[in-house]
């Protein structure tokens, strides 16, 4: 999947969740907000850094489920808040006119699907170079996740 497809997927997941505040959000706004939230260098999505933070936080089993071929494990809103920090959550919420609780839930819903689709068949190598910050992002991810 390319970056636009990943952002659209994330937006679709968010609009399809059970939070009434997110079901009518504009798809283009959602894509833009997700791009800002997970953006890295050169307009690429930086999932590698986030996955590295997950490993450091003891969430490597959850991350591994997103990268593997099985069921994607869910992530708690508390974990999202700790991984991204209050400033990023507040910026995302502000871009969409959401409260921070709805923003955290939206991110927790979308992130597993986005990472899963950025790593088809569990292989980061197929798409992570393009979708997670280029070769530099891939190497940084590998150092963080597997060290």
PyMOL commands that place a pseudoatom at each C-alpha (Angstrom):
pseudoatom trace, name=CA, resn=UNK, resi=1, chain=A, elem=C, hetatm=0, pos=[0.000, 0.000, 0.000]
pseudoatom trace, name=CA, resn=UNK, resi=2, chain=A, elem=C, hetatm=0, pos=[1.198, 3.498, -0.677]
pseudoatom trace, name=CA, resn=UNK, resi=3, chain=A, elem=C, hetatm=0, pos=[1.070, 6.324, 1.851]
pseudoatom trace, name=CA, resn=UNK, resi=4, chain=A, elem=C, hetatm=0, pos=[-2.238, 7.721, 0.543]
pseudoatom trace, name=CA, resn=UNK, resi=5, chain=A, elem=C, hetatm=0, pos=[-3.894, 4.312, 0.772]
pseudoatom trace, name=CA, resn=UNK, resi=6, chain=A, elem=C, hetatm=0, pos=[-2.587, 3.838, 4.334]
pseudoatom trace, name=CA, resn=UNK, resi=7, chain=A, elem=C, hetatm=0, pos=[-3.915, 7.236, 5.408]
pseudoatom trace, name=CA, resn=UNK, resi=8, chain=A, elem=C, hetatm=0, pos=[-7.274, 6.537, 3.767]
pseudoatom trace, name=CA, resn=UNK, resi=9, chain=A, elem=C, hetatm=0, pos=[-7.412, 3.152, 5.500]
pseudoatom trace, name=CA, resn=UNK, resi=10, chain=A, elem=C, hetatm=0, pos=[-6.727, 4.785, 8.861]
pseudoatom trace, name=CA, resn=UNK, resi=11, chain=A, elem=C, hetatm=0, pos=[-9.433, 7.356, 8.199]
pseudoatom trace, name=CA, resn=UNK, resi=12, chain=A, elem=C, hetatm=0, pos=[-11.909, 4.660, 7.225]
pseudoatom trace, name=CA, resn=UNK, resi=13, chain=A, elem=C, hetatm=0, pos=[-11.227, 2.724, 10.428]
pseudoatom trace, name=CA, resn=UNK, resi=14, chain=A, elem=C, hetatm=0, pos=[-11.726, 5.883, 12.479]
pseudoatom trace, name=CA, resn=UNK, resi=15, chain=A, elem=C, hetatm=0, pos=[-14.981, 6.801, 10.731]
pseudoatom trace, name=CA, resn=UNK, resi=16, chain=A, elem=C, hetatm=0, pos=[-16.200, 3.233, 11.249]
pseudoatom trace, name=CA, resn=UNK, resi=17, chain=A, elem=C, hetatm=0, pos=[-15.571, 3.081, 14.989]
pseudoatom trace, name=CA, resn=UNK, resi=18, chain=A, elem=C, hetatm=0, pos=[-18.264, 3.395, 17.650]
pseudoatom trace, name=CA, resn=UNK, resi=19, chain=A, elem=C, hetatm=0, pos=[-17.459, 7.006, 18.651]
pseudoatom trace, name=CA, resn=UNK, resi=20, chain=A, elem=C, hetatm=0, pos=[-20.196, 9.308, 17.328]
pseudoatom trace, name=CA, resn=UNK, resi=21, chain=A, elem=C, hetatm=0, pos=[-17.685, 12.177, 17.289]
pseudoatom trace, name=CA, resn=UNK, resi=22, chain=A, elem=C, hetatm=0, pos=[-15.609, 10.493, 14.583]
pseudoatom trace, name=CA, resn=UNK, resi=23, chain=A, elem=C, hetatm=0, pos=[-18.158, 8.843, 12.295]
pseudoatom trace, name=CA, resn=UNK, resi=24, chain=A, elem=C, hetatm=0, pos=[-18.890, 11.991, 10.276]
pseudoatom trace, name=CA, resn=UNK, resi=25, chain=A, elem=C, hetatm=0, pos=[-15.359, 13.359, 10.005]
pseudoatom trace, name=CA, resn=UNK, resi=26, chain=A, elem=C, hetatm=0, pos=[-14.191, 14.457, 6.570]
pseudoatom trace, name=CA, resn=UNK, resi=27, chain=A, elem=C, hetatm=0, pos=[-11.986, 11.765, 4.971]
pseudoatom trace, name=CA, resn=UNK, resi=28, chain=A, elem=C, hetatm=0, pos=[-9.502, 14.323, 3.631]
pseudoatom trace, name=CA, resn=UNK, resi=29, chain=A, elem=C, hetatm=0, pos=[-9.151, 15.968, 7.052]
pseudoatom trace, name=CA, resn=UNK, resi=30, chain=A, elem=C, hetatm=0, pos=[-8.587, 12.566, 8.634]
pseudoatom trace, name=CA, resn=UNK, resi=31, chain=A, elem=C, hetatm=0, pos=[-5.902, 11.665, 6.121]
pseudoatom trace, name=CA, resn=UNK, resi=32, chain=A, elem=C, hetatm=0, pos=[-4.177, 14.992, 6.682]
pseudoatom trace, name=CA, resn=UNK, resi=33, chain=A, elem=C, hetatm=0, pos=[-4.338, 14.670, 10.474]
pseudoatom trace, name=CA, resn=UNK, resi=34, chain=A, elem=C, hetatm=0, pos=[-2.997, 11.092, 10.383]
pseudoatom trace, name=CA, resn=UNK, resi=35, chain=A, elem=C, hetatm=0, pos=[-0.220, 12.181, 8.026]
pseudoatom trace, name=CA, resn=UNK, resi=36, chain=A, elem=C, hetatm=0, pos=[0.755, 14.939, 10.445]
pseudoatom trace, name=CA, resn=UNK, resi=37, chain=A, elem=C, hetatm=0, pos=[0.614, 12.588, 13.413]
pseudoatom trace, name=CA, resn=UNK, resi=38, chain=A, elem=C, hetatm=0, pos=[2.740, 9.818, 11.898]
pseudoatom trace, name=CA, resn=UNK, resi=39, chain=A, elem=C, hetatm=0, pos=[4.716, 11.873, 9.421]
pseudoatom trace, name=CA, resn=UNK, resi=40, chain=A, elem=C, hetatm=0, pos=[8.438, 11.515, 9.217]
pseudoatom trace, name=CA, resn=UNK, resi=41, chain=A, elem=C, hetatm=0, pos=[11.053, 12.821, 6.846]
pseudoatom trace, name=CA, resn=UNK, resi=42, chain=A, elem=C, hetatm=0, pos=[10.263, 13.513, 3.208]
pseudoatom trace, name=CA, resn=UNK, resi=43, chain=A, elem=C, hetatm=0, pos=[6.511, 13.038, 3.640]
pseudoatom trace, name=CA, resn=UNK, resi=44, chain=A, elem=C, hetatm=0, pos=[6.809, 9.381, 4.625]
pseudoatom trace, name=CA, resn=UNK, resi=45, chain=A, elem=C, hetatm=0, pos=[5.017, 7.669, 7.494]
pseudoatom trace, name=CA, resn=UNK, resi=46, chain=A, elem=C, hetatm=0, pos=[7.356, 6.956, 10.394]
pseudoatom trace, name=CA, resn=UNK, resi=47, chain=A, elem=C, hetatm=0, pos=[6.051, 3.760, 11.941]
pseudoatom trace, name=CA, resn=UNK, resi=48, chain=A, elem=C, hetatm=0, pos=[9.595, 2.581, 12.700]
pseudoatom trace, name=CA, resn=UNK, resi=49, chain=A, elem=C, hetatm=0, pos=[10.126, 5.151, 15.445]
pseudoatom trace, name=CA, resn=UNK, resi=50, chain=A, elem=C, hetatm=0, pos=[6.735, 4.372, 16.967]
pseudoatom trace, name=CA, resn=UNK, resi=51, chain=A, elem=C, hetatm=0, pos=[7.388, 0.633, 16.915]
pseudoatom trace, name=CA, resn=UNK, resi=52, chain=A, elem=C, hetatm=0, pos=[10.758, 1.244, 18.562]
pseudoatom trace, name=CA, resn=UNK, resi=53, chain=A, elem=C, hetatm=0, pos=[9.020, 3.190, 21.330]
pseudoatom trace, name=CA, resn=UNK, resi=54, chain=A, elem=C, hetatm=0, pos=[6.574, 0.317, 21.728]
pseudoatom trace, name=CA, resn=UNK, resi=55, chain=A, elem=C, hetatm=0, pos=[9.445, -2.101, 22.280]
pseudoatom trace, name=CA, resn=UNK, resi=56, chain=A, elem=C, hetatm=0, pos=[11.028, 0.245, 24.827]
pseudoatom trace, name=CA, resn=UNK, resi=57, chain=A, elem=C, hetatm=0, pos=[7.663, 0.466, 26.622]
pseudoatom trace, name=CA, resn=UNK, resi=58, chain=A, elem=C, hetatm=0, pos=[7.210, -3.310, 26.825]
pseudoatom trace, name=CA, resn=UNK, resi=59, chain=A, elem=C, hetatm=0, pos=[4.578, -3.368, 24.072]
pseudoatom trace, name=CA, resn=UNK, resi=60, chain=A, elem=C, hetatm=0, pos=[6.627, -5.485, 21.671]
pseudoatom trace, name=CA, resn=UNK, resi=61, chain=A, elem=C, hetatm=0, pos=[4.058, -8.325, 21.714]
pseudoatom trace, name=CA, resn=UNK, resi=62, chain=A, elem=C, hetatm=0, pos=[1.404, -5.898, 20.460]
pseudoatom trace, name=CA, resn=UNK, resi=63, chain=A, elem=C, hetatm=0, pos=[3.734, -4.524, 17.791]
pseudoatom trace, name=CA, resn=UNK, resi=64, chain=A, elem=C, hetatm=0, pos=[4.694, -8.043, 16.714]
pseudoatom trace, name=CA, resn=UNK, resi=65, chain=A, elem=C, hetatm=0, pos=[1.014, -8.932, 16.253]
pseudoatom trace, name=CA, resn=UNK, resi=66, chain=A, elem=C, hetatm=0, pos=[0.622, -5.999, 13.843]
pseudoatom trace, name=CA, resn=UNK, resi=67, chain=A, elem=C, hetatm=0, pos=[3.675, -7.103, 11.872]
pseudoatom trace, name=CA, resn=UNK, resi=68, chain=A, elem=C, hetatm=0, pos=[2.759, -10.779, 11.861]
pseudoatom trace, name=CA, resn=UNK, resi=69, chain=A, elem=C, hetatm=0, pos=[0.165, -12.634, 9.826]
pseudoatom trace, name=CA, resn=UNK, resi=70, chain=A, elem=C, hetatm=0, pos=[-2.286, -13.276, 12.656]
pseudoatom trace, name=CA, resn=UNK, resi=71, chain=A, elem=C, hetatm=0, pos=[-4.861, -11.185, 14.463]
pseudoatom trace, name=CA, resn=UNK, resi=72, chain=A, elem=C, hetatm=0, pos=[-3.830, -7.618, 15.328]
pseudoatom trace, name=CA, resn=UNK, resi=73, chain=A, elem=C, hetatm=0, pos=[-3.773, -7.013, 19.070]
pseudoatom trace, name=CA, resn=UNK, resi=74, chain=A, elem=C, hetatm=0, pos=[-5.477, -3.888, 20.291]
pseudoatom trace, name=CA, resn=UNK, resi=75, chain=A, elem=C, hetatm=0, pos=[-3.631, -1.077, 22.000]
pseudoatom trace, name=CA, resn=UNK, resi=76, chain=A, elem=C, hetatm=0, pos=[-5.021, 0.893, 24.925]
pseudoatom trace, name=CA, resn=UNK, resi=77, chain=A, elem=C, hetatm=0, pos=[-5.643, 4.620, 24.854]
pseudoatom trace, name=CA, resn=UNK, resi=78, chain=A, elem=C, hetatm=0, pos=[-3.257, 4.902, 27.800]
pseudoatom trace, name=CA, resn=UNK, resi=79, chain=A, elem=C, hetatm=0, pos=[-0.504, 3.302, 25.738]
pseudoatom trace, name=CA, resn=UNK, resi=80, chain=A, elem=C, hetatm=0, pos=[-1.274, 5.659, 22.837]
pseudoatom trace, name=CA, resn=UNK, resi=81, chain=A, elem=C, hetatm=0, pos=[-1.065, 8.642, 25.205]
pseudoatom trace, name=CA, resn=UNK, resi=82, chain=A, elem=C, hetatm=0, pos=[2.282, 7.434, 26.572]
pseudoatom trace, name=CA, resn=UNK, resi=83, chain=A, elem=C, hetatm=0, pos=[3.759, 6.636, 23.149]
pseudoatom trace, name=CA, resn=UNK, resi=84, chain=A, elem=C, hetatm=0, pos=[2.729, 9.808, 21.349]
pseudoatom trace, name=CA, resn=UNK, resi=85, chain=A, elem=C, hetatm=0, pos=[2.622, 12.287, 24.211]
pseudoatom trace, name=CA, resn=UNK, resi=86, chain=A, elem=C, hetatm=0, pos=[-0.061, 14.806, 25.101]
pseudoatom trace, name=CA, resn=UNK, resi=87, chain=A, elem=C, hetatm=0, pos=[1.095, 17.449, 22.607]
pseudoatom trace, name=CA, resn=UNK, resi=88, chain=A, elem=C, hetatm=0, pos=[0.733, 15.207, 19.567]
pseudoatom trace, name=CA, resn=UNK, resi=89, chain=A, elem=C, hetatm=0, pos=[-2.641, 13.946, 20.797]
pseudoatom trace, name=CA, resn=UNK, resi=90, chain=A, elem=C, hetatm=0, pos=[-3.823, 17.526, 21.374]
pseudoatom trace, name=CA, resn=UNK, resi=91, chain=A, elem=C, hetatm=0, pos=[-2.653, 18.617, 17.912]
pseudoatom trace, name=CA, resn=UNK, resi=92, chain=A, elem=C, hetatm=0, pos=[-4.423, 15.663, 16.272]
pseudoatom trace, name=CA, resn=UNK, resi=93, chain=A, elem=C, hetatm=0, pos=[-7.610, 16.368, 18.240]
pseudoatom trace, name=CA, resn=UNK, resi=94, chain=A, elem=C, hetatm=0, pos=[-7.468, 20.057, 17.350]
pseudoatom trace, name=CA, resn=UNK, resi=95, chain=A, elem=C, hetatm=0, pos=[-7.041, 19.351, 13.628]
pseudoatom trace, name=CA, resn=UNK, resi=96, chain=A, elem=C, hetatm=0, pos=[-10.238, 17.300, 13.686]
pseudoatom trace, name=CA, resn=UNK, resi=97, chain=A, elem=C, hetatm=0, pos=[-12.275, 19.234, 16.242]
pseudoatom trace, name=CA, resn=UNK, resi=98, chain=A, elem=C, hetatm=0, pos=[-12.305, 16.284, 18.639]
pseudoatom trace, name=CA, resn=UNK, resi=99, chain=A, elem=C, hetatm=0, pos=[-11.796, 16.028, 22.349]
pseudoatom trace, name=CA, resn=UNK, resi=100, chain=A, elem=C, hetatm=0, pos=[-8.593, 14.254, 23.352]
pseudoatom trace, name=CA, resn=UNK, resi=101, chain=A, elem=C, hetatm=0, pos=[-10.377, 11.086, 24.521]
pseudoatom trace, name=CA, resn=UNK, resi=102, chain=A, elem=C, hetatm=0, pos=[-12.004, 10.654, 21.096]
pseudoatom trace, name=CA, resn=UNK, resi=103, chain=A, elem=C, hetatm=0, pos=[-8.658, 11.388, 19.430]
pseudoatom trace, name=CA, resn=UNK, resi=104, chain=A, elem=C, hetatm=0, pos=[-6.857, 8.740, 21.507]
pseudoatom trace, name=CA, resn=UNK, resi=105, chain=A, elem=C, hetatm=0, pos=[-9.558, 6.168, 20.744]
pseudoatom trace, name=CA, resn=UNK, resi=106, chain=A, elem=C, hetatm=0, pos=[-9.402, 7.005, 17.042]
pseudoatom trace, name=CA, resn=UNK, resi=107, chain=A, elem=C, hetatm=0, pos=[-5.626, 6.549, 16.957]
pseudoatom trace, name=CA, resn=UNK, resi=108, chain=A, elem=C, hetatm=0, pos=[-5.826, 3.292, 18.939]
pseudoatom trace, name=CA, resn=UNK, resi=109, chain=A, elem=C, hetatm=0, pos=[-8.367, 1.985, 16.414]
pseudoatom trace, name=CA, resn=UNK, resi=110, chain=A, elem=C, hetatm=0, pos=[-6.482, 3.021, 13.271]
pseudoatom trace, name=CA, resn=UNK, resi=111, chain=A, elem=C, hetatm=0, pos=[-2.847, 2.345, 14.173]
pseudoatom trace, name=CA, resn=UNK, resi=112, chain=A, elem=C, hetatm=0, pos=[-2.921, -1.493, 14.230]
pseudoatom trace, name=CA, resn=UNK, resi=113, chain=A, elem=C, hetatm=0, pos=[-4.554, -1.624, 10.794]
pseudoatom trace, name=CA, resn=UNK, resi=114, chain=A, elem=C, hetatm=0, pos=[-2.208, 0.947, 9.302]
pseudoatom trace, name=CA, resn=UNK, resi=115, chain=A, elem=C, hetatm=0, pos=[0.951, -0.802, 10.543]
pseudoatom trace, name=CA, resn=UNK, resi=116, chain=A, elem=C, hetatm=0, pos=[-0.445, -4.178, 9.500]
pseudoatom trace, name=CA, resn=UNK, resi=117, chain=A, elem=C, hetatm=0, pos=[-1.084, -2.989, 5.954]
pseudoatom trace, name=CA, resn=UNK, resi=118, chain=A, elem=C, hetatm=0, pos=[2.306, -1.234, 5.788]
pseudoatom trace, name=CA, resn=UNK, resi=119, chain=A, elem=C, hetatm=0, pos=[3.881, -4.637, 6.452]
pseudoatom trace, name=CA, resn=UNK, resi=120, chain=A, elem=C, hetatm=0, pos=[2.132, -7.147, 4.159]
pseudoatom trace, name=CA, resn=UNK, resi=121, chain=A, elem=C, hetatm=0, pos=[2.606, -10.787, 5.049]
pseudoatom trace, name=CA, resn=UNK, resi=122, chain=A, elem=C, hetatm=0, pos=[4.476, -9.659, 8.149]
pseudoatom trace, name=CA, resn=UNK, resi=123, chain=A, elem=C, hetatm=0, pos=[7.367, -8.360, 6.100]
pseudoatom trace, name=CA, resn=UNK, resi=124, chain=A, elem=C, hetatm=0, pos=[8.455, -4.841, 6.874]
pseudoatom trace, name=CA, resn=UNK, resi=125, chain=A, elem=C, hetatm=0, pos=[11.015, -4.940, 4.112]
pseudoatom trace, name=CA, resn=UNK, resi=126, chain=A, elem=C, hetatm=0, pos=[8.434, -4.877, 1.331]
pseudoatom trace, name=CA, resn=UNK, resi=127, chain=A, elem=C, hetatm=0, pos=[6.944, -1.493, 2.222]
pseudoatom trace, name=CA, resn=UNK, resi=128, chain=A, elem=C, hetatm=0, pos=[8.637, -0.065, 5.288]
pseudoatom trace, name=CA, resn=UNK, resi=129, chain=A, elem=C, hetatm=0, pos=[11.363, 1.628, 3.267]
pseudoatom trace, name=CA, resn=UNK, resi=130, chain=A, elem=C, hetatm=0, pos=[8.757, 3.730, 1.490]
pseudoatom trace, name=CA, resn=UNK, resi=131, chain=A, elem=C, hetatm=0, pos=[6.159, 3.997, 4.253]
pseudoatom trace, name=CA, resn=UNK, resi=132, chain=A, elem=C, hetatm=0, pos=[8.217, 4.337, 7.394]
pseudoatom trace, name=CA, resn=UNK, resi=133, chain=A, elem=C, hetatm=0, pos=[10.866, 6.927, 6.771]
pseudoatom trace, name=CA, resn=UNK, resi=134, chain=A, elem=C, hetatm=0, pos=[13.094, 5.510, 4.066]
pseudoatom trace, name=CA, resn=UNK, resi=135, chain=A, elem=C, hetatm=0, pos=[16.165, 3.381, 4.530]
pseudoatom trace, name=CA, resn=UNK, resi=136, chain=A, elem=C, hetatm=0, pos=[17.290, 5.498, 7.476]
pseudoatom trace, name=CA, resn=UNK, resi=137, chain=A, elem=C, hetatm=0, pos=[13.947, 4.881, 9.193]
pseudoatom trace, name=CA, resn=UNK, resi=138, chain=A, elem=C, hetatm=0, pos=[14.200, 1.164, 8.511]
pseudoatom trace, name=CA, resn=UNK, resi=139, chain=A, elem=C, hetatm=0, pos=[17.676, 0.953, 10.013]
pseudoatom trace, name=CA, resn=UNK, resi=140, chain=A, elem=C, hetatm=0, pos=[16.587, 3.002, 13.028]
pseudoatom trace, name=CA, resn=UNK, resi=141, chain=A, elem=C, hetatm=0, pos=[13.607, 0.708, 13.479]
pseudoatom trace, name=CA, resn=UNK, resi=142, chain=A, elem=C, hetatm=0, pos=[15.729, -2.399, 13.295]
pseudoatom trace, name=CA, resn=UNK, resi=143, chain=A, elem=C, hetatm=0, pos=[18.176, -1.036, 15.871]
pseudoatom trace, name=CA, resn=UNK, resi=144, chain=A, elem=C, hetatm=0, pos=[15.385, -0.114, 18.280]
pseudoatom trace, name=CA, resn=UNK, resi=145, chain=A, elem=C, hetatm=0, pos=[13.117, -3.097, 17.823]
pseudoatom trace, name=CA, resn=UNK, resi=146, chain=A, elem=C, hetatm=0, pos=[15.661, -5.896, 17.676]
pseudoatom trace, name=CA, resn=UNK, resi=147, chain=A, elem=C, hetatm=0, pos=[18.396, -4.674, 20.005]
for i in range(1, 147): cmd.bond("trace and resi %d" % i, "trace and resi %d" % (i + 1))
show_as sticks, trace
zoom trace
